[in-house]
Amino acid sequence: MLVELYARRGSPPSDEAREVLERVRAQVPFELIEVDIDLDPKLRAQFDRDAPVVYVDGRKAFRRRIDEPRLLQKLERGRAFAMGTLDPRANLTRGRPVERRTKIVFACAVVVGLAGVFVNTAFRKLVLEPQAELRALDVVKESFPAPPFALADAKGGLQALDDFRGKVVFLNFWASWCAPCREEMPDMARLAMSLAPHRDFAMLAVSVDDGWDPIHAYFGEAFGAVPPPFIVLLDQSGKVSEAYGIHQYPQSFVIDRQGKVIAKFEGPRDWGDPAAKRYLEKLLN
């Protein structure tokens, strides 16, 4: 398991976070990467208000203060998944996985209480499943016109958001220096490929790097000679990300066919989760 600590030297909260991580690592081994945010202005701007910030396997877990028991629980759960000793669908209650039988009995009781077979099917399709997907992806619902922009692509052309009007747009803001961004990018690419048959879907990855060199270097390392299956744009001035109110990376948005932002995802996501594809396909269909 990988734990990333974004902190600053000489800061009491950061020093306390290091001590907690070392104590926990003595109980549950993990790989620790520590990043001094003061060495990079962009990292400082991203994490300054929240430092220290801790990511566990690419997901933001804590900011400002680490809850030691919760961290232990996350790591023990991750280790159990890796060893195949815990059902990935199980929840943890007081540190123990809820038995599958218990969950099934509970679900059946709810179903019986709601209605008969036909009513239950409609309720599950229209209410329970969509809500489960929203919870799984931690979707923040939004409703505002997407700020327009026109940015350069990797081929030297210009791509405007208005060019994609009439399509469902997945808009991602990232940077090559952002570890969580790099972590989620391969799954994001697989999601784009799985939705490629939908001609009314577009995925845009807007980088806030200082130029194209680090972008090309990242994709060359991560994807080899194969170009990514989505459109990469460069927001070198940072004005577009500012227009979207972004203070941390990665951050993603879903824009509907009318050009309105309807959802926001703060921080990285597991885009390989089937819930992500189901969520977007329902918008497309």
C-alpha positions as CSV (number, residue, x, y, z in Angstrom):
1,M,0.0,0.0,0.0
2,L,1.1,3.5,-0.8
3,V,0.7,6.5,1.6
4,E,1.6,10.0,0.5
5,L,2.2,12.8,2.9
6,Y,2.1,16.4,1.6
7,A,3.5,18.5,4.4
8,R,6.1,21.2,5.2
9,R,9.3,21.1,7.2
10,G,9.3,22.6,10.7
11,S,5.5,22.7,11.0
12,P,4.1,21.2,14.3
13,P,1.0,19.7,12.6
14,S,3.2,18.1,9.9
15,D,5.7,16.8,12.5
16,E,2.7,15.3,14.4
17,A,1.5,13.7,11.2
18,R,4.9,12.1,10.6
19,E,4.9,10.7,14.1
20,V,1.5,9.2,13.7
21,L,2.4,7.6,10.3
22,E,5.6,6.1,11.8
23,R,3.6,4.6,14.7
24,V,1.1,3.1,12.4
25,R,3.7,1.9,10.0
26,A,5.2,-0.2,12.8
27,Q,1.9,-2.0,13.0
28,V,0.8,-2.2,9.4
29,P,3.7,-1.8,6.9
30,F,3.2,0.5,3.9
31,E,5.3,2.5,1.5
32,L,5.5,6.2,2.6
33,I,6.3,9.0,0.2
34,E,6.7,12.4,1.8
35,V,6.5,15.6,-0.3
36,D,7.7,19.0,1.0
37,I,5.1,21.4,-0.5
38,D,7.4,24.4,0.1
39,L,9.7,23.1,-2.6
40,D,7.1,23.6,-5.3
41,P,4.9,26.8,-5.6
42,K,2.1,24.8,-7.3
43,L,2.0,22.2,-4.5
44,R,2.2,25.0,-1.9
45,A,-0.8,26.7,-3.6
46,Q,-2.7,23.4,-3.7
47,F,-2.1,22.2,-0.2
48,D,-1.2,25.3,1.8
49,R,-4.6,25.6,3.6
50,D,-4.9,21.9,4.4
51,A,-1.4,20.7,5.1
52,P,-0.6,18.2,6.2
53,V,-2.6,16.1,3.7
54,V,-2.5,12.3,3.5
55,Y,-3.4,10.1,0.5
56,V,-3.9,6.4,0.9
57,D,-3.6,4.5,-2.3
58,G,-4.3,7.6,-4.3
59,R,-7.3,8.8,-2.4
60,K,-7.3,11.7,0.0
61,A,-7.8,10.3,3.5
62,F,-6.9,13.1,5.9
63,R,-6.1,16.8,6.0
64,R,-4.7,18.9,8.8
65,R,-4.9,16.0,11.3
66,I,-4.6,12.3,11.1
67,D,-7.2,10.2,12.9
68,E,-4.9,7.3,13.9
69,P,-7.6,4.6,14.5
70,R,-9.3,5.4,11.2
71,L,-5.9,5.2,9.4
72,L,-5.2,1.8,10.9
73,Q,-8.7,0.6,9.9
74,K,-8.1,1.8,6.3
75,L,-4.7,0.1,6.1
76,E,-5.9,-3.1,7.6
77,R,-8.8,-3.2,5.2
78,G,-6.5,-2.5,2.3
79,R,-4.2,-5.3,3.4
80,A,-7.1,-7.7,3.8
81,F,-8.2,-6.9,0.2
82,A,-4.7,-7.5,-1.1
83,M,-4.5,-10.8,0.7
84,G,-8.0,-11.9,-0.4
85,T,-9.3,-12.3,3.1
86,L,-12.0,-9.6,3.0
87,D,-14.9,-9.4,0.6
88,P,-14.4,-6.1,-1.3
89,R,-18.1,-5.4,-0.9
90,A,-18.1,-5.7,2.8
91,N,-18.5,-2.8,5.2
92,L,-16.5,-2.5,8.4
93,T,-18.4,-2.4,11.7
94,R,-16.2,-2.0,14.8
95,G,-13.3,-3.2,12.7
96,R,-15.0,-6.4,11.5
97,P,-16.5,-7.2,8.1
98,V,-20.2,-7.4,8.0
99,E,-21.2,-11.0,7.0
100,R,-22.7,-11.3,3.5
101,R,-25.6,-13.3,5.0
102,T,-26.4,-10.4,7.4
103,K,-26.5,-7.9,4.5
104,I,-28.7,-10.2,2.4
105,V,-31.2,-10.7,5.2
106,F,-31.3,-6.9,5.8
107,A,-31.8,-6.2,2.1
108,C,-34.6,-8.7,1.9
109,A,-36.4,-7.2,4.8
110,V,-36.3,-3.8,3.2
111,V,-37.5,-5.1,-0.1
112,V,-40.5,-6.9,1.6
113,G,-41.4,-3.8,3.5
114,L,-41.3,-1.6,0.5
115,A,-43.6,-3.4,-1.9
116,G,-44.2,-6.4,-4.1
117,V,-42.0,-7.7,-6.8
118,F,-42.9,-5.1,-9.5
119,V,-42.8,-2.1,-7.2
120,N,-39.5,-3.2,-5.7
121,T,-37.9,-3.6,-9.2
122,A,-39.0,-0.1,-10.2
123,F,-37.8,1.3,-6.9
124,R,-34.4,-0.4,-7.2
125,K,-33.9,0.8,-10.8
126,L,-35.0,4.3,-10.3
127,V,-33.9,5.1,-6.8
128,L,-31.5,2.7,-5.1
129,E,-29.1,2.0,-8.0
130,P,-28.5,5.6,-9.0
131,Q,-28.1,6.7,-5.4
132,A,-25.6,3.8,-4.8
133,E,-23.6,5.0,-7.8
134,L,-23.6,8.6,-6.5
135,R,-22.4,7.4,-3.1
136,A,-19.7,5.1,-4.6
137,L,-18.3,8.0,-6.6
138,D,-18.8,10.7,-3.9
139,V,-20.5,12.9,-6.5
140,V,-21.1,16.6,-5.6
141,K,-24.2,17.7,-7.5
142,E,-23.9,21.0,-9.2
143,S,-26.0,23.2,-11.5
144,F,-24.3,26.1,-13.2
145,P,-23.3,27.1,-16.8
146,A,-19.9,25.7,-17.6
147,P,-17.4,28.6,-18.0
148,P,-16.4,28.7,-21.7
149,F,-12.8,28.3,-22.8
150,A,-10.6,27.6,-25.9
151,L,-7.3,25.9,-25.2
152,A,-4.4,24.4,-27.3
153,D,-4.3,20.7,-27.8
154,A,-1.2,18.5,-28.2
155,K,-1.3,18.9,-32.0
156,G,-1.2,22.7,-31.9
157,G,-4.8,23.1,-32.6
158,L,-7.4,25.0,-30.6
159,Q,-10.3,23.2,-28.9
160,A,-13.2,25.2,-27.5
161,L,-15.8,23.9,-25.0
162,D,-18.5,25.1,-27.3
163,D,-17.3,22.6,-30.0
164,F,-18.7,19.9,-27.7
165,R,-22.2,21.3,-27.2
166,G,-24.7,18.5,-27.6
167,K,-22.4,16.0,-26.0
168,V,-21.9,14.8,-22.4
169,V,-18.4,16.1,-21.4
170,F,-16.1,14.7,-18.8
171,L,-13.8,17.5,-17.9
172,N,-10.7,16.7,-15.8
173,F,-8.1,19.2,-14.4
174,W,-4.7,17.7,-13.6
175,A,-0.9,18.2,-13.7
176,S,2.0,16.0,-14.3
177,W,3.5,16.9,-10.9
178,C,0.4,15.9,-9.1
179,A,0.8,12.3,-7.7
180,P,-3.0,11.6,-7.3
181,C,-3.6,12.9,-10.8
182,R,-1.1,10.4,-12.2
183,E,-2.6,7.6,-10.1
184,E,-6.1,8.0,-11.5
185,M,-5.1,8.7,-15.2
186,P,-4.8,5.1,-16.4
187,D,-8.2,4.2,-15.1
188,M,-9.6,7.4,-16.6
189,A,-8.1,6.3,-19.9
190,R,-9.8,2.9,-19.6
191,L,-13.1,4.6,-18.8
192,A,-12.8,6.8,-22.0
193,M,-12.1,3.7,-24.1
194,S,-15.1,1.8,-22.6
195,L,-17.3,4.8,-23.6
196,A,-15.8,5.3,-27.0
197,P,-18.8,3.7,-28.8
198,H,-20.9,6.7,-27.6
199,R,-20.2,9.4,-30.2
200,D,-22.0,11.9,-28.0
201,F,-19.4,11.6,-25.2
202,A,-16.1,13.5,-24.9
203,M,-13.4,13.4,-22.3
204,L,-11.1,16.4,-21.9
205,A,-8.0,16.4,-19.7
206,V,-6.9,20.0,-19.0
207,S,-3.3,20.2,-17.7
208,V,-2.1,23.2,-15.7
209,D,1.6,22.4,-16.3
210,D,4.1,25.1,-17.4
211,G,4.3,23.6,-20.9
212,W,4.0,20.6,-23.1
213,D,7.3,18.9,-22.3
214,P,6.3,17.4,-18.9
215,I,2.9,16.4,-20.3
216,H,4.5,14.5,-23.2
217,A,7.1,13.0,-20.8
218,Y,4.3,11.7,-18.5
219,F,2.2,10.2,-21.3
220,G,5.3,8.7,-22.9
221,E,6.1,7.0,-19.6
222,A,2.5,5.9,-18.8
223,F,1.1,5.1,-22.2
224,G,4.2,4.5,-24.4
225,A,3.8,5.3,-28.1
226,V,0.0,5.0,-27.9
227,P,-1.7,8.4,-27.5
228,P,-4.2,8.7,-24.7
229,P,-7.8,8.0,-25.7
230,F,-9.0,11.4,-24.7
231,I,-8.3,15.0,-25.7
232,V,-5.4,16.7,-23.7
233,L,-5.4,20.5,-23.4
234,L,-3.0,22.9,-21.8
235,D,-4.1,25.7,-19.4
236,Q,-0.7,27.2,-18.9
237,S,-1.9,30.5,-17.5
238,G,-4.3,28.7,-15.1
239,K,-7.1,31.0,-16.0
240,V,-9.5,28.2,-17.0
241,S,-9.0,26.3,-13.8
242,E,-9.4,29.5,-11.9
243,A,-12.7,30.1,-13.7
244,Y,-13.9,26.7,-12.5
245,G,-12.9,27.5,-8.9
246,I,-10.2,24.9,-8.6
247,H,-7.8,24.9,-5.6
248,Q,-6.6,21.3,-5.6
249,Y,-5.9,18.7,-8.2
250,P,-7.2,16.5,-9.7
251,Q,-10.7,17.8,-10.0
252,S,-13.3,16.7,-12.5
253,F,-16.7,17.9,-13.8
254,V,-19.5,16.5,-15.8
255,I,-21.1,18.9,-18.3
256,D,-24.5,18.0,-19.9
257,R,-25.5,18.4,-23.5
258,Q,-26.8,22.0,-22.8
259,G,-23.4,23.1,-21.5
260,K,-24.3,23.0,-17.8
261,V,-22.1,21.6,-15.1
262,I,-24.2,18.9,-13.3
263,A,-21.6,17.1,-11.2
264,K,-18.2,17.7,-9.6
265,F,-15.5,15.3,-8.2
266,E,-13.0,16.8,-5.8
267,G,-9.8,14.8,-5.7
268,P,-9.0,11.4,-7.3
269,R,-11.5,8.7,-8.0
270,D,-11.4,5.0,-8.9
271,W,-12.6,5.5,-12.5
272,G,-12.2,1.7,-13.0
273,D,-15.2,1.2,-10.6
274,P,-18.1,0.0,-12.7
275,A,-20.3,2.6,-11.0
276,A,-18.4,5.3,-13.0
277,K,-19.3,3.8,-16.3
278,R,-22.9,3.2,-15.2
279,Y,-23.3,6.7,-14.0
280,L,-22.1,8.2,-17.3
281,E,-24.0,5.8,-19.5
282,K,-27.2,6.7,-17.8
283,L,-26.6,10.3,-18.7
284,L,-25.8,9.3,-22.3
285,N,-28.9,7.1,-22.6
